[in-house]
Amino acid sequence: MSRPVERTILWKMKLRLDLLEHLKAEDIRQAAAESVHRFKPEPNFSKTGTGTLSSASTKERAKEVEHSMELTRKLEERARRSGRGSAPKR
């Protein structure tokens, strides 16, 4: 008997490291606050410090994508205002 072949899909993703220096703590707090309802701590969270993150609904995923695009636009604007600009789009 032959074994089934497992396939892996790799999605190409471009990380905008050039914008990282323009990220503020408030940006991170906002993203965390928007997803905190999905976090389910273990019963003994205070001892282990771990938990799980439930799957996002289609509506939540769409909201996350929109937030990501808006954050990118905001960081690009901050980069322009600081005079450093951002890497050219390819």
C-alpha positions, 0 to 999 in steps of 0.5 A, a space after each residue: 500500500 502506498 502512503 498518501 502524499 502530504 502537501 503543504 501550501 506556502 503563502 508568499 508574504 512580504 514583511 514590511 520591516 522598513 515600517 517597523 520603526 514607526 510602530 507605536 505601543 498604542 498600535 500594539 495595544 489596539 490590536 491586542 484589545 481587538 483580539 483579546 476576546 478570542 483568548 481562552 486561558 488555561 484553568 491554571 493560567 496563573 501558574 503556567 502563563 499559557 492559554 489558547 487562541 480560538 479560531 477567528 470567524 470569517 467576519 473577524 478575519 476580514 476585520 483583521 485584514 482591514 486593520 492590517 491594511 489600515 495600520 500599514 497605511 498609517 505607518 507609511 504616512 508616519 514614515 513619510 512625515 518623518 522624512 525617512 520614507 518607506 521601501 519602494 513597492 515591488 
